[in-house]
Structure formats: structure tokens, C-alpha cells
Amino acid sequence: MRPIFLVVIIMLTTYQSHPQIANSKVQQKIKTIGKNVLTQQNLNAKEFLFPENIHELYIDSVSGYATVQLRKLNKKGKVSSLTGTVLVYDPSKDEVRWLKKIDYSSGSIYQKSNILVQYKGNKRFRLNIENGAEIWETKNELYYYNIPKNIVIGYKDNGLVGNNHTLIGMNLDNGNTIWERELNREYGWNKIIKMSDSTLIIATGGLHFLNINNGQGWDYHTITGKKDYTETVAKNVAGIALGILTGTAIVTSGPNLVSDVLSNEIIKDNFIYLASKEKVGCIDKLSGEIIWSYALPEDQTSKSSLFIKGNSLYLINKGFAYWGNKRISYGKPFIKVFDKDTGKEELSFSIEPENESILDFKVSEDTILLVFKDKIETYSLKDGLKQLSKKFEINELGELRFILTDKLYRQAEKDMLANIAQSGNFNTYIQTGKGITLQLDNQLNITDQFNFNQLFFHFFTVDEYKFLSKGNQTVVINKTNQIIAELDFSDKLFVANNKLYVVYENSLCELDLNKLFGIN
């Protein structure tokens, strides 16, 4: 009997380890998800109902398949299970192609186009989108997928030896490594810049040009963080400890590194401009040759911003960096101006007091406006002299946070919105920590204030149409800012194959874009 028993176990194990076809179909209905404001007609979408709440969803525009991750929620709408189901559904045929169980405590699903990868513990599995079968597996870390070139870029698994800095390119068909290159990632990747179909610039410990076909390219090394920061950490840990006692701290975990001591990169003509902890420089983007470099005071540098105005390069050193995902006071705020062609310093001035961080800034002609947590100041970019300084009652208004962008709109009149950044030539809009939006004139006086929840946020664009949300409301406006449609709110909304897809709890709704926009 023992051989028979073993055969049964093997059969059951084999059966359970492969994706199974669903016994019941996904239900289809018609659901009203909003209305066209111009015609006052309901927007009736095709609704696909799934047996559990949708955790994540991806539509492959090539096959039209929907990869759906399901997860049970309790009555309060919170996650109640660490396990769920991932399935691939073909809406055109009303067919579940395959499904399998997933443990969210140790894994996830990533998809780009028809490339489907399951992350499970320290392993990654490429899955066949047609049947869910495993094509290959790897322990390598996967960072960047290039579908047209059939390559994924990541870091080679180093077992238990420690952090590995061997960058690799892998073939997406078979998982084989096609090239290797040493690329330090001690302070993490700051950004990936796509230069062409086959070339990238990776910002990590400097800038690194990469041909994804062979791994070759130039390196520009610079320091973008710090390990030895005992004094900095001590000061910030004291603040965290006080926060724990008062109930206002956010405690994070992570490596003992101060990171993001770096600026944005500017690519202009054939040159790249970048500032780091040790220097600001100009690099030839094709060869990696250093055109010019200027040493910065390492005991003062921090997170910074660069911008070009005329023939000058402006460096705004903000006086903060990051410890894990927590922003900490670091360095000292200052501003420097350079000739962008030669690197010659044209202007330099400090911002007092030196322990206050610049949270945001705005440039208008030859004046720069700086936002701190309790004040706003303006300085001349010609001579560095302070022009205006205004304190704000943060106990009443909340700490100042940032300058509002052109992504925000206010109700102007019936069925019309107005972009607040374009509503006045001299107005600046500041957001506070208490959800209050301040409208300031050119003398920094408060001329109006309102709650942030009165604003519409522009989060999505299709052709000339913009999608905006406010609270539980979503609207669509045309190029004249006229509201043409209203939709039931969802934070999961996307477009594929000229269709709008909206996720509501356990259902996926599909609506033709022409119907939404009122196009016959």
C-alpha cells in the first residue's frame, strides 16, 4: 500500500501546485458610474463582478487581459486576510484564463505589458500570462523592465555574503544573465532617466550611462550620502523620542545612512548638471567627460535643487536630507549661482538661521521666494539681499508645507473650474499642515484662505481632457476647464485600448472613451 499512497501524494501535490481554471465565471452587469454633464445622459458601463475585493488590477493593452489580485476585506473595509487570489481574465470572451493563490505577507505580483512576475520571499518567478505556468525563477533583484528589448535589469543575488553591487541584464524569455557590471547602490537608486530605446542614465552614487544591451557606459562618481553621522542622528533621535512622548513621532526602520544629499539633474543640450554632497558639476552626456566641477562645503551640503535661468545655474541647498524615509535636518541652507558654461561662481549667500530647512521655493524674474515651516522670505537673485520676511501664526494655521502647483483647481462658476496657479499674476498659494490653503499677494499678505478639501486635484490626462478629484468626487474637464462629466469616485482609474477602466471594491467597470467625452 505504501507505493500507492506515495503516488496519491505526488498526484495531489502536482495538482495543487499548478494554476486552476475557475469553476464559476465572473459576473457581468451594466452599472451607472456617472453622467455626461453636457447631455445629462447617464454613463452606463459594463461591470465585471469578482468574488472578492480587488487589491490590484492591471490591463494588458496588447492581449486585453485583466490581471486581477483579489483579497478579502472586513466590514470596515480593512484587510482581513494575508492570502488571496490572482487571476487572469479575458473580458472579451468572459473567460478566466487561470488563477492561483497568493500570500501577500511574503509576495506580490508585478506586471508590465504581457510580462508577469511573481515575487515570493527571496525568489522571483516569470509567469506565462496565458496559463500561469512558471517560465523561469531567479533570486536576483529586479529593478527595471524594458519590454521592447526583452531585458530586465537588476542586481545579482549574493546569497548571505552581504549587499551585492553587481548590476546584471537578464533575458526576459529564459532568465539568463547576458551581461554584468559593477554599480554601487549603497545609497539606493535616486532616478532612472531614459535617454533612448537602448540607453539609460542611472542616478546612484553619481550618474551612470548604461547601454541595456551590453551593460556598457560611462560613470560619473560622486558622494550622495553619509554613513558616519552620529551627531546628526543623535539630534534627530532626541526629537523622535520627544515625539513618542507627545504622540507625534513617526518611527521608521532602515539602514543607518543619510541619503538623498543630491539635486535634481538638468539635461540641457549635450550637457548634464548635477549637485551632490561634495560638488556641483557639468558632464558631457555622450562621453561622460567632466566639463567643469566646483567643490562644495561638505559640512553644509544637503538635499538641493538646480535650475537654469539665462546663462546661470542656480543651486538651492535646502538644509535637510533623509534617514530611511524620514526627513531630517541636515547641512545648512544656502544659495549659489554659477556660470553654466564655465562653472565660475557668480553669487553666494547663506540663509539665516542656519538650522531652518527650506521646504519649497518659487522663482519670479530676479526674486526667489523661500518657504520655511513658520515664515516666508524673498531674496534678490542679483545681489542676495533679503527683500521681504513674513512670520505666520502656525498654532492657528498650521506649519507651512509647500507651494501649490498648477495641478490644483477651484470651482469658478457653475460647471467651470479655474487653475489656481493661473488665477492671479501676483498670487502665491501655500499649503499648511492643518489643511488650510493661504493665498498671498506679492507683499506676502494673506488675501484669502480656504480648506484644501475645496480644491480639485488634476491626476490624469487623456488627450485634451483632464481628470480631477475632490473628496469623493471625480470630474472630467475639457481644454476650456468646463466640466463635461462627473464620475463616481475611485482611486483606481486608468485607460487602455480607448476604454476607461474604473475599479470599485469588487468590480471592474469598462466605458468607451468616446461615450465619456460625448464624441459621436
C-alpha positions as CSV (number, residue, x, y, z in Angstrom):
1,M,0.0,0.0,0.0
2,R,2.9,2.4,0.6
3,P,3.7,2.9,-3.1
4,I,0.1,3.7,-3.9
5,F,0.0,6.2,-1.0
6,L,3.1,7.9,-2.4
7,V,1.6,8.1,-5.8
8,V,-1.5,9.7,-4.5
9,I,0.5,12.3,-2.6
10,I,2.6,13.1,-5.7
11,M,-0.6,13.5,-7.8
12,L,-2.2,15.8,-5.2
13,T,0.9,17.9,-4.8
14,T,1.2,18.3,-8.6
15,Y,-2.4,19.1,-8.9
16,Q,-2.3,21.8,-6.2
17,S,0.9,23.5,-7.4
18,H,-0.5,24.4,-10.8
19,P,-3.0,27.2,-11.5
20,Q,-6.6,26.1,-11.7
21,I,-9.3,27.2,-14.0
22,A,-12.2,28.9,-12.1
23,N,-15.3,26.9,-11.6
24,S,-17.6,29.9,-11.9
25,K,-17.5,32.8,-14.3
26,V,-17.1,36.4,-13.5
27,Q,-20.5,38.1,-13.4
28,Q,-21.3,40.8,-15.9
29,K,-23.8,43.6,-15.4
30,I,-24.5,47.2,-16.5
31,K,-23.7,49.9,-13.9
32,T,-24.2,53.7,-14.0
33,I,-20.9,55.2,-12.9
34,G,-21.7,58.9,-13.6
35,K,-23.2,61.3,-16.1
36,N,-22.3,63.4,-19.0
37,V,-22.9,67.0,-17.8
38,L,-23.4,68.4,-21.3
39,T,-26.0,65.9,-22.4
40,Q,-27.3,65.0,-18.9
41,Q,-27.1,61.3,-20.0
42,N,-26.1,58.6,-17.6
43,L,-22.7,56.9,-18.2
44,N,-23.6,53.2,-18.3
45,A,-20.5,51.0,-18.1
46,K,-20.0,47.3,-18.5
47,E,-19.4,45.9,-15.0
48,F,-17.3,42.8,-14.2
49,L,-18.1,41.5,-10.7
50,F,-15.4,39.4,-8.9
51,P,-16.0,37.1,-5.8
52,E,-13.7,39.2,-3.5
53,N,-12.4,42.8,-3.3
54,I,-9.9,43.9,-5.9
55,H,-6.5,44.5,-4.3
56,E,-4.6,45.4,-7.5
57,L,-5.5,45.2,-11.2
58,Y,-3.6,45.6,-14.5
59,I,-5.0,45.7,-18.1
60,D,-2.6,44.4,-20.8
61,S,-3.2,46.6,-23.8
62,V,-1.8,44.0,-26.2
63,S,-3.9,41.0,-25.2
64,G,-6.7,42.8,-23.4
65,Y,-6.3,40.5,-20.4
66,A,-7.0,41.8,-16.9
67,T,-4.7,40.5,-14.2
68,V,-6.7,40.8,-11.0
69,Q,-5.4,40.4,-7.5
70,L,-8.2,39.6,-5.0
71,R,-8.1,40.0,-1.2
72,K,-10.8,39.7,1.4
73,L,-11.8,42.8,3.4
74,N,-13.8,43.0,6.7
75,K,-16.9,45.1,7.0
76,K,-14.9,48.2,7.9
77,G,-13.1,47.9,4.6
78,K,-9.8,46.9,6.0
79,V,-7.7,44.0,5.0
80,S,-8.7,40.9,6.9
81,S,-6.6,38.2,5.2
82,L,-2.9,37.9,4.2
83,T,-3.8,35.5,1.5
84,G,-5.7,36.0,-1.7
85,T,-6.0,35.0,-5.3
86,V,-4.5,36.3,-8.5
87,L,-6.3,35.5,-11.8
88,V,-6.1,36.5,-15.4
89,Y,-9.4,37.3,-17.0
90,D,-10.3,37.8,-20.7
91,P,-13.2,40.3,-20.7
92,S,-13.8,39.9,-24.5
93,K,-14.5,36.2,-24.0
94,D,-15.8,36.4,-20.4
95,E,-13.2,33.8,-19.6
96,V,-10.9,33.2,-16.6
97,R,-7.7,32.1,-18.2
98,W,-6.2,30.8,-14.9
99,L,-6.0,31.6,-11.2
100,K,-3.7,30.7,-8.3
101,K,-3.4,31.5,-4.6
102,I,-1.0,34.3,-3.4
103,D,0.4,35.0,0.1
104,Y,0.6,38.8,0.4
105,S,2.7,38.6,3.6
106,S,5.7,37.3,1.6
107,G,4.9,38.1,-2.1
108,S,3.4,40.3,-4.7
109,I,2.7,40.4,-8.5
110,Y,4.3,42.9,-10.9
111,Q,3.2,43.3,-14.5
112,K,4.3,45.4,-17.4
113,S,2.7,44.8,-20.8
114,N,2.4,41.0,-21.0
115,I,5.4,40.3,-18.7
116,L,4.1,38.9,-15.4
117,V,6.4,38.3,-12.4
118,Q,5.5,36.9,-9.1
119,Y,7.6,37.9,-6.1
120,K,7.6,35.2,-3.4
121,G,10.0,35.5,-0.5
122,N,13.5,36.0,-1.9
123,K,12.5,34.5,-5.3
124,R,11.0,35.9,-8.5
125,F,9.1,33.9,-11.0
126,R,8.2,34.8,-14.6
127,L,4.7,33.5,-15.2
128,N,3.1,32.7,-18.6
129,I,0.2,35.1,-18.9
130,E,-1.8,32.6,-20.9
131,N,-1.8,29.8,-18.4
132,G,0.1,30.9,-15.2
133,A,2.9,28.4,-15.6
134,E,6.3,29.3,-14.3
135,I,8.7,30.1,-17.2
136,W,11.8,30.8,-15.0
137,E,12.8,31.7,-11.5
138,T,15.6,33.8,-10.0
139,K,16.9,35.1,-6.7
140,N,18.3,38.2,-8.5
141,E,16.7,41.6,-7.6
142,L,14.8,43.0,-10.5
143,Y,14.7,46.8,-10.9
144,Y,13.9,47.9,-14.4
145,Y,12.0,46.2,-17.3
146,N,12.4,47.1,-21.0
147,I,9.8,45.1,-22.8
148,P,10.7,46.1,-26.4
149,K,14.3,45.0,-25.8
150,N,13.2,41.9,-23.8
151,I,15.6,42.8,-21.0
152,V,15.2,43.2,-17.2
153,I,17.9,45.0,-15.2
154,G,18.7,44.2,-11.6
155,Y,21.3,43.1,-9.1
156,K,22.9,39.7,-8.9
157,D,22.0,37.5,-5.9
158,N,24.9,37.3,-3.5
159,G,23.4,34.8,-1.0
160,L,24.4,35.6,2.6
161,V,27.6,37.3,1.8
162,G,26.2,40.8,2.0
163,N,25.0,43.7,-0.2
164,N,25.9,43.0,-3.8
165,H,26.7,45.7,-6.2
166,T,26.9,43.6,-9.4
167,L,24.3,45.0,-11.9
168,I,23.1,42.5,-14.4
169,G,21.0,42.4,-17.5
170,M,18.7,39.3,-17.9
171,N,16.8,37.9,-20.9
172,L,13.1,38.0,-20.2
173,D,12.4,34.9,-22.2
174,N,14.7,32.5,-20.3
175,G,16.0,34.4,-17.3
176,N,19.6,34.0,-18.4
177,T,22.2,36.7,-17.5
178,I,23.5,38.4,-20.6
179,W,25.9,40.9,-19.0
180,E,27.3,42.1,-15.7
181,R,28.7,45.4,-14.5
182,E,29.7,46.7,-11.0
183,L,27.4,49.6,-10.0
184,N,27.4,50.7,-6.3
185,R,23.9,51.1,-4.8
186,E,24.9,51.9,-1.2
187,Y,22.6,54.9,-1.1
188,G,19.9,53.5,-3.3
189,W,18.8,54.5,-6.8
190,N,17.6,58.1,-7.0
191,K,16.3,58.0,-10.5
192,I,16.3,56.3,-13.9
193,I,16.5,58.6,-16.9
194,K,15.6,57.1,-20.3
195,M,17.9,58.5,-22.9
196,S,16.8,56.3,-25.9
197,D,15.3,52.9,-26.6
198,S,18.5,51.2,-25.5
199,T,20.2,53.7,-23.2
200,L,19.6,54.9,-19.6
201,I,21.3,57.1,-17.1
202,I,21.0,55.8,-13.6
203,A,21.4,58.2,-10.7
204,T,23.0,56.3,-7.8
205,G,26.2,57.5,-6.2
206,G,26.5,59.8,-9.2
207,L,25.4,59.3,-12.8
208,H,26.0,56.1,-14.8
209,F,25.3,55.8,-18.5
210,L,24.0,52.3,-19.4
211,N,23.5,50.5,-22.7
212,I,20.9,47.9,-21.7
213,N,22.0,45.5,-24.5
214,N,25.6,45.1,-23.2
215,G,25.8,46.9,-19.9
216,Q,28.5,49.3,-21.1
217,G,28.7,53.1,-20.5
218,W,30.5,55.8,-18.6
219,D,30.5,56.6,-14.9
220,Y,30.4,59.9,-13.0
221,H,31.1,59.1,-9.4
222,T,30.2,61.4,-6.5
223,I,29.0,61.2,-2.9
224,T,25.3,61.4,-2.3
225,G,25.0,60.3,1.4
226,K,26.9,59.7,4.6
227,K,27.4,56.8,7.0
228,D,29.2,58.5,9.9
229,Y,26.6,60.8,11.2
230,T,26.5,60.2,14.9
231,E,25.8,63.8,15.8
232,T,23.1,64.2,13.2
233,V,21.3,61.1,14.3
234,A,21.6,61.9,18.0
235,K,19.9,65.3,17.4
236,N,17.1,63.7,15.4
237,V,16.6,60.7,17.6
238,A,16.2,63.1,20.5
239,G,13.4,64.8,18.5
240,I,11.8,61.4,17.8
241,A,12.0,60.4,21.4
242,L,10.2,63.6,22.4
243,G,7.7,62.9,19.6
244,I,6.9,59.5,21.0
245,L,6.2,61.0,24.4
246,T,3.9,63.6,22.8
247,G,2.3,61.2,20.3
248,T,3.6,63.0,17.2
249,A,6.6,60.9,16.1
250,I,6.9,58.7,13.1
251,V,9.4,55.9,13.7
252,T,11.0,54.3,10.7
253,S,13.4,51.4,10.2
254,G,16.2,51.1,7.7
255,P,19.9,51.3,7.3
256,N,22.0,53.8,9.3
257,L,22.5,56.0,6.3
258,V,21.8,59.6,5.5
259,S,20.7,59.7,1.8
260,D,19.5,61.9,-1.0
261,V,22.2,64.5,-0.5
262,L,21.7,65.3,-4.1
263,S,20.0,67.6,-6.5
264,N,17.7,67.1,-9.4
265,E,19.6,66.6,-12.7
266,I,19.2,69.1,-15.6
267,I,19.8,67.8,-19.1
268,K,20.2,70.7,-21.5
269,D,21.7,70.4,-25.0
270,N,24.6,67.9,-24.7
271,F,25.2,68.5,-21.0
272,I,24.0,67.2,-17.6
273,Y,24.2,69.3,-14.5
274,L,24.2,67.7,-11.0
275,A,25.0,68.7,-7.4
276,S,25.9,66.3,-4.7
277,K,27.4,66.3,-1.2
278,E,30.9,67.2,-2.4
279,K,30.5,69.1,-5.7
280,V,28.3,70.6,-8.4
281,G,29.3,69.9,-12.0
282,C,28.6,69.8,-15.7
283,I,29.1,66.5,-17.6
284,D,29.0,65.7,-21.3
285,K,26.0,63.4,-21.7
286,L,27.5,61.3,-24.5
287,S,31.1,60.8,-23.3
288,G,30.8,61.3,-19.5
289,E,33.6,63.9,-19.7
290,I,33.6,66.4,-16.8
291,I,33.3,69.9,-18.4
292,W,33.6,71.6,-15.1
293,S,33.3,70.9,-11.4
294,Y,33.0,73.1,-8.3
295,A,33.8,71.9,-4.8
296,L,31.0,72.4,-2.3
297,P,31.4,72.6,1.6
298,E,30.6,69.0,2.6
299,D,29.7,70.1,6.2
300,Q,26.9,72.3,4.8
301,T,25.5,70.5,1.7
302,S,22.2,68.7,1.8
303,K,19.2,67.9,-0.5
304,S,19.3,70.6,-3.1
305,S,17.6,71.8,-6.3
306,L,19.1,73.2,-9.5
307,F,17.5,75.4,-12.2
308,I,18.8,77.4,-15.1
309,K,17.9,80.9,-15.8
310,G,19.6,82.7,-18.7
311,N,23.2,81.7,-18.7
312,S,23.3,81.0,-15.0
313,L,22.9,77.8,-13.0
314,Y,21.2,78.2,-9.6
315,L,21.8,75.9,-6.6
316,I,19.3,75.9,-3.7
317,N,20.8,74.0,-0.8
318,K,17.8,73.2,1.4
319,G,19.2,72.1,4.7
320,F,17.7,68.6,5.0
321,A,18.2,65.0,3.9
322,Y,16.7,61.6,4.6
323,W,17.2,59.0,7.2
324,G,15.3,56.0,5.9
325,N,12.1,57.6,4.7
326,K,12.2,60.3,7.4
327,R,13.3,63.8,6.5
328,I,15.9,65.1,9.0
329,S,17.6,68.5,9.5
330,Y,21.0,68.2,7.7
331,G,23.5,70.7,6.4
332,K,22.8,74.4,6.2
333,P,20.6,76.4,3.7
334,F,22.4,78.5,1.2
335,I,22.2,79.6,-2.5
336,K,24.9,79.7,-5.1
337,V,24.9,80.9,-8.7
338,F,27.3,79.7,-11.4
339,D,28.0,80.4,-15.0
340,K,26.6,77.3,-16.5
341,D,29.3,77.1,-19.2
342,T,32.4,77.6,-17.1
343,G,31.3,76.8,-13.5
344,K,32.6,80.2,-12.3
345,E,30.8,81.3,-9.1
346,E,28.7,84.4,-9.7
347,L,26.9,84.8,-6.3
348,S,26.8,83.0,-3.0
349,F,24.8,83.8,0.2
350,S,23.7,81.9,3.3
351,I,20.2,81.8,4.7
352,E,19.8,82.5,8.4
353,P,19.2,80.9,10.8
354,E,21.2,78.1,9.5
355,N,19.2,75.4,11.3
356,E,16.0,76.1,9.4
357,S,15.2,74.0,6.3
358,I,13.9,75.4,3.0
359,L,10.7,73.4,2.4
360,D,9.9,74.9,-1.0
361,F,10.8,77.8,-3.3
362,K,9.4,79.8,-6.2
363,V,11.3,82.0,-8.7
364,S,9.8,85.1,-10.3
365,E,12.1,87.2,-12.5
366,D,15.1,88.1,-10.3
367,T,13.5,87.2,-7.0
368,I,13.3,83.9,-5.2
369,L,10.6,83.1,-2.6
370,L,11.6,80.6,0.2
371,V,9.1,78.7,2.4
372,F,10.1,77.7,5.9
373,K,7.9,76.0,8.5
374,D,6.8,79.3,10.1
375,K,7.8,82.0,7.7
376,I,8.3,83.1,4.1
377,E,11.2,85.2,2.8
378,T,12.2,86.6,-0.6
379,Y,15.7,87.3,-1.8
380,S,17.2,89.1,-4.7
381,L,19.0,86.8,-7.2
382,K,21.1,89.7,-8.3
383,D,22.9,90.5,-5.0
384,G,21.5,88.0,-2.5
385,L,19.9,90.7,-0.3
386,K,16.8,89.8,1.7
387,Q,13.7,91.7,0.4
388,L,10.8,90.5,2.5
389,S,10.2,88.4,5.6
390,K,6.8,87.3,6.9
391,K,6.1,85.2,10.0
392,F,2.9,83.2,10.2
393,E,0.8,82.0,13.2
394,I,1.4,78.3,12.9
395,N,-0.5,77.5,16.0
396,E,-3.6,78.8,14.3
397,L,-2.8,78.0,10.6
398,G,-0.5,75.0,10.9
399,E,3.1,74.7,9.8
400,L,3.8,75.9,6.3
401,R,4.4,72.9,3.9
402,F,4.7,73.7,0.2
403,I,3.7,75.9,-2.7
404,L,0.7,74.7,-4.6
405,T,1.2,73.7,-8.2
406,D,-0.8,74.0,-11.4
407,K,-2.3,70.6,-10.6
408,L,-4.9,72.3,-8.4
409,Y,-8.2,73.9,-9.4
410,R,-11.0,75.7,-7.7
411,Q,-14.7,76.0,-8.6
412,A,-15.0,79.2,-10.6
413,E,-18.7,79.2,-11.5
414,K,-21.3,76.5,-12.4
415,D,-19.6,73.7,-14.3
416,M,-16.4,75.7,-14.6
417,L,-13.1,75.3,-12.8
418,A,-10.1,77.6,-12.6
419,N,-6.5,76.7,-12.2
420,I,-5.3,78.4,-9.0
421,A,-1.7,78.9,-10.3
422,Q,-3.0,80.9,-13.2
423,S,-5.7,82.8,-11.4
424,G,-3.5,85.8,-10.5
425,N,-0.2,87.1,-11.6
426,F,0.9,88.1,-8.1
427,N,-0.7,85.3,-6.0
428,T,1.2,82.5,-4.3
429,Y,-0.7,79.7,-2.7
430,I,0.8,78.0,0.3
431,Q,-0.5,74.7,1.9
432,T,-0.3,74.3,5.7
433,G,-0.2,71.3,8.0
434,K,-3.8,71.9,9.1
435,G,-5.2,71.6,5.6
436,I,-5.5,75.3,5.1
437,T,-4.6,76.9,1.8
438,L,-3.3,80.5,2.0
439,Q,-3.5,83.0,-0.9
440,L,-0.7,85.5,-0.6
441,D,-0.1,88.7,-2.6
442,N,3.3,90.0,-3.7
443,Q,3.9,91.5,-0.2
444,L,3.2,88.1,1.4
445,N,-0.1,89.3,2.9
446,I,-2.9,86.7,3.3
447,T,-5.6,87.9,0.9
448,D,-7.7,84.7,1.2
449,Q,-7.7,81.3,2.8
450,F,-9.7,78.1,2.3
451,N,-9.7,74.4,3.1
452,F,-7.6,72.2,0.9
453,N,-10.5,69.8,0.5
454,Q,-12.2,72.6,-1.6
455,L,-9.6,72.1,-4.3
456,F,-9.8,69.7,-7.3
457,F,-6.5,67.8,-7.9
458,H,-5.6,67.0,-11.5
459,F,-4.3,63.4,-11.5
460,F,-4.8,62.1,-15.1
461,T,-5.0,63.3,-18.7
462,V,-6.3,61.7,-21.8
463,D,-5.8,63.8,-25.0
464,E,-7.2,67.3,-24.2
465,Y,-9.3,66.0,-21.3
466,K,-8.3,66.2,-17.6
467,F,-9.5,64.1,-14.7
468,L,-9.7,65.7,-11.3
469,S,-10.7,64.6,-7.9
470,K,-12.1,66.3,-4.8
471,G,-13.1,64.3,-1.8
472,N,-15.4,61.5,-3.1
473,Q,-16.0,63.3,-6.4
474,T,-14.3,62.9,-9.8
475,V,-14.8,65.2,-12.7
476,V,-13.6,65.5,-16.3
477,I,-12.9,68.9,-17.8
478,N,-12.1,70.0,-21.4
479,K,-9.4,72.4,-22.6
480,T,-11.5,75.4,-21.5
481,N,-11.8,74.0,-18.0
482,Q,-15.5,73.2,-18.5
483,I,-16.8,70.2,-16.6
484,I,-18.1,67.7,-19.1
485,A,-18.6,64.6,-17.0
486,E,-19.0,63.5,-13.4
487,L,-17.9,60.1,-12.2
488,D,-18.4,58.1,-9.0
489,F,-15.1,58.4,-7.1
490,S,-12.4,55.7,-7.4
491,D,-8.7,56.0,-6.7
492,K,-8.0,53.2,-9.3
493,L,-8.7,54.6,-12.7
494,F,-6.8,54.1,-16.0
495,V,-7.1,53.9,-19.8
496,A,-6.3,51.1,-22.2
497,N,-7.3,50.5,-25.8
498,N,-9.6,53.6,-25.9
499,K,-11.5,52.5,-22.9
500,L,-11.8,53.9,-19.4
501,Y,-11.4,51.3,-16.6
502,V,-12.6,52.1,-13.1
503,V,-12.2,49.8,-10.0
504,Y,-14.9,49.8,-7.3
505,E,-14.3,47.4,-4.4
506,N,-15.0,44.0,-6.1
507,S,-15.9,45.2,-9.6
508,L,-14.2,46.5,-12.7
509,C,-16.2,48.9,-14.9
510,E,-15.4,49.4,-18.6
511,L,-16.6,52.5,-20.5
512,D,-15.8,53.7,-24.1
513,L,-13.9,57.0,-24.0
514,N,-16.0,58.4,-26.9
515,K,-19.1,57.9,-24.8
516,L,-17.5,59.6,-21.8
517,F,-16.3,62.6,-23.8
518,G,-19.6,62.9,-25.7
519,I,-18.0,62.1,-29.1
520,N,-20.3,60.6,-31.6
